[in-house]
Amino acid sequence: MAVTTCAVTDVGLLREQNEDSYFAGTTVFAVADGLGGHAAGEVASAIAVEVVSRLDGGEFATADEARDALVRAAREANGEILKRAAADPDHAGMGTTLTAALLHDGRVCLAHVGDSRGYLRHGDEPLRRVTTDHTLVERFVRQGLLSPEEAAVHPERSVLTQALGLDEEVVVDAVEPPSPGAGDLLLLCSDGLTEALTDDEIDQLLTASAERACEDLVAAANAAGGPDNITVVVLRWG
């Protein structure tokens, strides 16, 4: 089944530089958001997407093999970032989120660390987030201490509990959403989009072609204040 794709990144309205990186190949797609306030976040995000991009076009015997390869690549990226930071004092403390997707045999698997997100619109269902934010407030929501609405405006909503480049051991979520069919859509994005727009607002902007959807999402996030770098990757099946 044919897959049309589009990827766009934008500095937003309040940041001086863009620390996001993305990759949109033939079978591998990724978004990484260099950690704001840390040294060389743009370097860390670029390393992350470069490492996972090496899987693009690769062949795998099974879906499990494809998933495991993507998770290993995320862990490898973690090691590469730590190695680069140790070798260059200017890069000490750098880190990044990573949400990456790998297409294999009609299926999709994702590897996820941090608070960039993956969304899927499957069949007649509304847009659904398929990744879990590795943030302090997300942990509080799961513990019943905060509602999702409270978490969305909490002053510590950007505090990460996991990211690449912070520790030698990193927990990488492996996510396997339902196999996409004709008309289905996958969105990968940095939090510059989800900080500015609600999930419902994002869903309403994903009705056009992949290219138009990317343009509309970035324009809407900037119209809502553009508080951070904005990166979106959209895949549409059929």
CORBELNOR-V303210 format. One record per pair of residues at least 12 apart in sequence whose C-alpha atoms are under 8 Angstrom apart, sorted by the first residue. I is the first residue (numbers start at 1). J is the second residue. D is the distance in Angstrom with one decimal. If there is no record, write none. Layout:
i:I j:J d:D
i:I j:J d:D
This chain:
i:1 j:106 d:7.8
i:1 j:182 d:7.6
i:1 j:237 d:6.8
i:1 j:238 d:6.0
i:2 j:237 d:6.0
i:2 j:238 d:5.4
i:3 j:235 d:6.4
i:3 j:236 d:5.5
i:3 j:237 d:4.5
i:3 j:238 d:6.2
i:4 j:210 d:6.6
i:4 j:235 d:5.7
i:4 j:236 d:5.3
i:4 j:237 d:6.6
i:4 j:238 d:7.9
i:5 j:24 d:7.7
i:5 j:210 d:5.8
i:5 j:211 d:7.1
i:5 j:233 d:7.3
i:5 j:234 d:5.5
i:5 j:235 d:4.5
i:5 j:236 d:6.4
i:6 j:24 d:7.6
i:6 j:210 d:5.6
i:6 j:211 d:5.1
i:6 j:214 d:6.6
i:6 j:233 d:5.8
i:6 j:234 d:5.3
i:6 j:235 d:6.8
i:7 j:22 d:7.6
i:7 j:23 d:7.9
i:7 j:24 d:6.6
i:7 j:211 d:7.7
i:7 j:214 d:6.6
i:7 j:231 d:7.5
i:7 j:232 d:5.7
i:7 j:233 d:4.3
i:7 j:234 d:6.4
i:8 j:214 d:6.3
i:8 j:215 d:7.5
i:8 j:218 d:7.8
i:8 j:231 d:5.7
i:8 j:232 d:5.5
i:8 j:233 d:6.6
i:9 j:21 d:7.7
i:9 j:22 d:7.8
i:9 j:218 d:7.9
i:9 j:229 d:7.4
i:9 j:230 d:5.6
i:9 j:231 d:4.2
i:9 j:232 d:6.5
i:10 j:218 d:7.2
i:10 j:229 d:5.8
i:10 j:230 d:5.1
i:10 j:231 d:6.3
i:11 j:228 d:7.0
i:11 j:229 d:4.4
i:11 j:230 d:6.3
i:12 j:192 d:7.8
i:12 j:222 d:6.1
i:12 j:226 d:4.6
i:12 j:227 d:6.4
i:12 j:228 d:5.4
i:12 j:229 d:4.9
i:12 j:230 d:6.1
i:13 j:222 d:6.6
i:13 j:225 d:6.7
i:13 j:226 d:4.7
i:13 j:227 d:6.2
i:13 j:228 d:7.1
i:14 j:226 d:6.5
i:14 j:227 d:5.5
i:14 j:228 d:6.4
i:15 j:227 d:7.4
i:15 j:228 d:6.1
i:15 j:229 d:6.9
i:18 j:42 d:7.1
i:18 j:229 d:5.8
i:19 j:33 d:6.2
i:19 j:34 d:5.0
i:19 j:35 d:7.6
i:19 j:36 d:7.7
i:19 j:41 d:5.6
i:19 j:42 d:4.0
i:19 j:43 d:7.8
i:19 j:45 d:7.0
i:19 j:229 d:7.1
i:20 j:32 d:5.7
i:20 j:33 d:4.4
i:20 j:34 d:5.7
i:20 j:42 d:6.2
i:20 j:45 d:6.2
i:20 j:46 d:7.8
i:20 j:190 d:7.6
i:20 j:229 d:6.6
i:20 j:230 d:7.5
i:20 j:231 d:6.7
i:21 j:33 d:6.5
i:21 j:34 d:7.9
i:21 j:42 d:7.2
i:21 j:45 d:5.5
i:21 j:46 d:5.6
i:21 j:49 d:6.8
i:21 j:231 d:7.6
i:22 j:46 d:7.8
i:22 j:49 d:6.2
i:22 j:231 d:7.4
i:22 j:233 d:7.8
i:23 j:49 d:6.1
i:23 j:50 d:7.8
i:23 j:53 d:6.8
i:24 j:233 d:7.3
i:25 j:53 d:7.5
i:25 j:56 d:6.3
i:26 j:56 d:6.4
i:26 j:57 d:6.3
i:27 j:56 d:5.3
i:27 j:57 d:5.7
i:27 j:58 d:8.0
i:27 j:101 d:8.0
i:27 j:102 d:5.6
i:27 j:103 d:4.9
i:27 j:104 d:7.3
i:28 j:52 d:7.5
i:28 j:53 d:6.3
i:28 j:55 d:6.8
i:28 j:56 d:5.0
i:28 j:57 d:7.6
i:28 j:100 d:7.2
i:28 j:101 d:5.7
i:28 j:102 d:4.7
i:28 j:103 d:6.5
i:29 j:53 d:7.6
i:29 j:100 d:5.6
i:29 j:101 d:5.2
i:29 j:102 d:6.6
i:29 j:233 d:7.5
i:30 j:49 d:6.2
i:30 j:52 d:7.7
i:30 j:98 d:7.1
i:30 j:99 d:5.7
i:30 j:100 d:4.0
i:30 j:101 d:6.2
i:30 j:188 d:7.1
i:30 j:233 d:7.6
i:31 j:49 d:7.1
i:31 j:98 d:5.9
i:31 j:99 d:5.4
i:31 j:100 d:6.4
i:31 j:116 d:7.2
i:31 j:188 d:6.4
i:31 j:189 d:6.2
i:31 j:190 d:6.6
i:31 j:231 d:7.1
i:31 j:232 d:7.4
i:31 j:233 d:7.4
i:32 j:45 d:5.1
i:32 j:46 d:7.6
i:32 j:48 d:6.9
i:32 j:49 d:6.7
i:32 j:96 d:6.2
i:32 j:97 d:5.1
i:32 j:98 d:4.4
i:32 j:99 d:6.5
i:32 j:116 d:7.1
i:32 j:190 d:6.9
i:33 j:45 d:5.8
i:33 j:96 d:5.3
i:33 j:97 d:5.1
i:33 j:98 d:6.9
i:33 j:116 d:7.0
i:33 j:190 d:6.1
i:33 j:191 d:8.0
i:34 j:94 d:7.6
i:34 j:95 d:5.9
i:34 j:96 d:4.2
i:34 j:97 d:6.5
i:35 j:94 d:6.9
i:35 j:95 d:5.5
i:35 j:96 d:5.2
i:35 j:97 d:7.3
i:38 j:93 d:6.1
i:38 j:94 d:5.4
i:38 j:95 d:7.2
i:39 j:90 d:6.7
i:39 j:91 d:5.4
i:39 j:92 d:6.4
i:39 j:93 d:6.0
i:39 j:94 d:5.0
i:40 j:90 d:7.4
i:40 j:91 d:5.4
i:40 j:94 d:5.6
i:41 j:94 d:5.4
i:41 j:95 d:5.9
i:41 j:96 d:6.5
i:43 j:94 d:7.8
i:44 j:81 d:5.9
i:44 j:94 d:6.1
i:44 j:95 d:5.4
i:44 j:96 d:5.7
i:44 j:165 d:7.5
i:45 j:95 d:7.3
i:45 j:96 d:5.3
i:45 j:97 d:7.3
i:45 j:98 d:7.7
i:47 j:77 d:6.6
i:47 j:80 d:7.3
i:47 j:81 d:6.7
i:48 j:74 d:7.1
i:48 j:77 d:5.1
i:48 j:78 d:7.5
i:48 j:81 d:7.7
i:48 j:96 d:7.6
i:48 j:98 d:7.0
i:49 j:98 d:7.8
i:51 j:73 d:6.3
i:51 j:74 d:7.6
i:51 j:76 d:7.3
i:51 j:77 d:5.8
i:52 j:70 d:6.9
i:52 j:73 d:5.4
i:52 j:74 d:6.7
i:52 j:77 d:7.6
i:52 j:100 d:7.6
i:55 j:69 d:7.9
i:55 j:70 d:7.6
i:60 j:104 d:7.7
i:63 j:104 d:6.6
i:63 j:105 d:7.6
i:63 j:107 d:7.6
i:66 j:102 d:7.4
i:66 j:104 d:7.0
i:66 j:109 d:7.8
i:67 j:102 d:7.6
i:67 j:109 d:5.8
i:67 j:110 d:7.3
i:67 j:111 d:7.8
i:67 j:174 d:7.1
i:70 j:100 d:7.9
i:70 j:102 d:7.1
i:70 j:110 d:7.5
i:70 j:111 d:6.3
i:71 j:111 d:5.6
i:71 j:172 d:6.4
i:71 j:173 d:7.8
i:71 j:174 d:6.7
i:74 j:98 d:7.7
i:74 j:111 d:7.1
i:74 j:172 d:7.2
i:75 j:164 d:8.0
i:75 j:170 d:6.9
i:75 j:172 d:7.4
i:77 j:164 d:7.3
i:78 j:164 d:4.8
i:78 j:165 d:5.1
i:78 j:168 d:7.4
i:78 j:170 d:7.5
i:79 j:165 d:7.2
i:79 j:168 d:6.9
i:81 j:94 d:7.6
i:81 j:95 d:7.2
i:81 j:164 d:7.4
i:81 j:165 d:5.3
i:82 j:165 d:5.2
i:82 j:166 d:7.5
i:82 j:167 d:7.9
i:82 j:168 d:7.5
i:93 j:165 d:7.5
i:93 j:166 d:7.1
i:94 j:165 d:6.4
i:94 j:166 d:7.6
i:95 j:163 d:6.5
i:95 j:164 d:5.4
i:95 j:165 d:4.5
i:95 j:166 d:6.1
i:96 j:114 d:7.7
i:96 j:163 d:5.7
i:96 j:164 d:5.3
i:96 j:165 d:6.7
i:97 j:112 d:7.9
i:97 j:113 d:5.6
i:97 j:114 d:4.6
i:97 j:115 d:6.5
i:97 j:116 d:6.3
i:97 j:163 d:5.2
i:97 j:164 d:6.1
i:98 j:111 d:7.6
i:98 j:112 d:5.7
i:98 j:113 d:5.3
i:98 j:114 d:6.4
i:98 j:116 d:6.6
i:98 j:163 d:7.7
i:98 j:164 d:7.5
i:99 j:111 d:5.8
i:99 j:112 d:4.5
i:99 j:113 d:6.4
i:99 j:114 d:7.9
i:99 j:116 d:6.1
i:99 j:117 d:6.3
i:99 j:118 d:6.8
i:99 j:188 d:6.9
i:100 j:112 d:6.5
i:100 j:188 d:7.8
i:106 j:179 d:6.6
i:106 j:180 d:7.2
i:107 j:178 d:7.6
i:107 j:179 d:4.8
i:107 j:180 d:6.7
i:108 j:176 d:6.3
i:108 j:177 d:6.8
i:108 j:178 d:7.8
i:108 j:179 d:6.5
i:108 j:180 d:7.6
i:109 j:174 d:7.1
i:109 j:175 d:5.7
i:109 j:176 d:4.7
i:109 j:177 d:7.0
i:110 j:173 d:7.8
i:110 j:174 d:5.7
i:110 j:175 d:4.9
i:110 j:176 d:6.4
i:111 j:172 d:6.3
i:111 j:173 d:5.6
i:111 j:174 d:4.8
i:111 j:175 d:6.3
i:112 j:131 d:7.0
i:112 j:172 d:5.7
i:112 j:173 d:5.0
i:112 j:174 d:6.6
i:112 j:175 d:7.6
i:113 j:133 d:7.9
i:113 j:134 d:6.7
i:113 j:162 d:6.2
i:113 j:163 d:5.6
i:113 j:164 d:7.0
i:113 j:171 d:7.3
i:113 j:172 d:5.6
i:113 j:173 d:6.6
i:114 j:133 d:5.9
i:114 j:134 d:4.8
i:114 j:135 d:7.1
i:114 j:160 d:6.4
i:114 j:161 d:7.4
i:114 j:162 d:5.4
i:114 j:163 d:5.0
i:114 j:164 d:7.9
i:115 j:132 d:7.6
i:115 j:133 d:4.5
i:115 j:134 d:5.7
i:115 j:135 d:6.8
i:115 j:158 d:8.0
i:115 j:160 d:7.3
i:115 j:190 d:7.4
i:115 j:191 d:6.6
i:116 j:133 d:7.3
i:116 j:188 d:7.5
i:116 j:189 d:5.8
i:116 j:190 d:4.4
i:116 j:191 d:5.4
i:117 j:129 d:7.3
i:117 j:130 d:7.8
i:117 j:131 d:5.9
i:117 j:132 d:7.6
i:117 j:133 d:7.3
i:117 j:187 d:8.0
i:117 j:188 d:5.7
i:117 j:189 d:5.4
i:117 j:190 d:6.4
i:117 j:191 d:7.4
i:118 j:130 d:5.7
i:118 j:131 d:5.5
i:118 j:186 d:7.2
i:118 j:187 d:5.6
i:118 j:188 d:4.6
i:118 j:189 d:6.7
i:119 j:131 d:7.3
i:119 j:186 d:5.7
i:119 j:187 d:5.0
i:119 j:188 d:6.5
i:120 j:177 d:7.7
i:120 j:184 d:7.5
i:120 j:185 d:5.7
i:120 j:186 d:4.6
i:120 j:187 d:6.4
i:121 j:184 d:5.6
i:121 j:185 d:5.1
i:121 j:186 d:6.5
i:122 j:178 d:7.6
i:122 j:180 d:6.6
i:122 j:181 d:7.4
i:122 j:183 d:7.9
i:122 j:184 d:5.0
i:122 j:185 d:6.9
i:123 j:181 d:7.2
i:123 j:183 d:7.1
i:123 j:184 d:6.1
i:126 j:203 d:7.2
i:127 j:199 d:7.4
i:127 j:200 d:7.8
i:127 j:203 d:5.7
i:130 j:175 d:7.2
i:130 j:177 d:6.9
i:131 j:175 d:7.0
i:134 j:160 d:5.7
i:134 j:161 d:5.3
i:134 j:162 d:5.5
i:134 j:163 d:7.9
i:135 j:157 d:6.9
i:135 j:158 d:6.6
i:135 j:159 d:5.5
i:135 j:160 d:4.2
i:135 j:161 d:5.1
i:135 j:162 d:7.3
i:136 j:156 d:7.4
i:136 j:157 d:6.8
i:136 j:158 d:7.8
i:136 j:159 d:5.8
i:136 j:160 d:6.2
i:136 j:161 d:6.1
i:137 j:151 d:5.7
i:137 j:154 d:7.5
i:137 j:156 d:7.0
i:137 j:157 d:5.5
i:137 j:159 d:7.7
i:138 j:151 d:7.1
i:180 j:237 d:7.1
i:181 j:237 d:6.4
i:181 j:238 d:7.3
i:182 j:237 d:5.1
i:182 j:238 d:4.3
i:183 j:236 d:6.5
i:183 j:237 d:5.3
i:183 j:238 d:5.5
i:184 j:236 d:5.9
i:184 j:237 d:5.4
i:184 j:238 d:7.7
i:185 j:234 d:7.1
i:185 j:235 d:5.6
i:185 j:236 d:4.5
i:185 j:237 d:6.4
i:186 j:234 d:5.8
i:186 j:235 d:5.1
i:186 j:236 d:6.6
i:187 j:232 d:7.0
i:187 j:233 d:5.7
i:187 j:234 d:4.7
i:187 j:235 d:6.5
i:188 j:232 d:5.7
i:188 j:233 d:5.1
i:188 j:234 d:6.6
i:189 j:230 d:7.5
i:189 j:231 d:5.4
i:189 j:232 d:4.4
i:189 j:233 d:6.3
i:190 j:229 d:7.7
i:190 j:230 d:6.1
i:190 j:231 d:5.4
i:190 j:232 d:6.8
i:191 j:228 d:7.6
i:191 j:229 d:8.0
i:191 j:230 d:7.2
i:192 j:221 d:7.5
i:192 j:226 d:7.1
i:192 j:227 d:6.5
i:192 j:228 d:4.6
i:192 j:229 d:5.2
i:192 j:230 d:4.5
i:192 j:231 d:7.2
i:193 j:217 d:7.5
i:193 j:218 d:7.3
i:193 j:221 d:5.8
i:193 j:228 d:8.0
i:193 j:230 d:5.5
i:193 j:231 d:7.2
i:193 j:232 d:7.8
i:195 j:227 d:7.5
i:196 j:221 d:5.3
i:196 j:222 d:7.8
i:196 j:224 d:5.7
i:196 j:225 d:7.0
i:196 j:226 d:6.7
i:196 j:227 d:7.0
i:197 j:220 d:7.7
i:197 j:221 d:6.3
i:197 j:224 d:7.4
i:202 j:217 d:6.9
i:205 j:217 d:6.5
i:209 j:236 d:7.9
i:210 j:234 d:5.7
i:210 j:235 d:6.4
i:210 j:236 d:6.3
i:211 j:234 d:7.9
i:213 j:234 d:7.5
i:214 j:232 d:6.3
i:214 j:233 d:7.2
i:214 j:234 d:6.8
i:217 j:232 d:7.8
i:218 j:230 d:6.6
i:218 j:231 d:7.7
i:218 j:232 d:7.8
